[in-house]
């Protein structure tokens, strides 16, 4: 019974940390992806193609 309670406490700490790290990772990935996309098409803005 005591191990079950310790497991629930550990799980209640680990799951939010994993979700937070996943969210931050996704946000960083999106920002880098958008930056790469803008950098790729930056030269074409001067030509009037975009």
N, C-alpha and C positions, 0 to 999 in steps of 0.2 A: 504494500500500500504506500509506503514511504517513497519507494522508487518511482511510482506513478506520479506522485506530486512533484518530485524533483524534475521528472521528464517534462511535465506540463509547464513548469517554471522556465526551464531551459528553452522549450519550444516557443514560449511566449516572448522570449527575448530574441531568439535566433531568427524567427520568421520575419518580424518587422525589419531587422537589420538587412536580411537578404533582399526583401522587397525594396528597401531604400537604396541599397547598392544597385539593384537592377534598374530602378527608376533613374538614378543619376547616370548610370552607364548608357541608358537609352537616350537621355537628353544630350549627353556629350557626343554620342554617335550622330544624332540628328544635326547638332550644331556643326560638327566637322563635315558632315555630308553636304549641308547647305553651303558652307564656306567653299568647299571644293567645287560645287556646282556653279556658284557665282564666279569663282576664279576662272573656271573653264570658259564661260561665256562672256567674260569681261571685255575681251578684245573685239568681240563682234558688236558690242553696243556702239562703238565709234563708227562702224560701217553702216549703221542704220538697218541692220538685219533684224534687230530685236526691238 
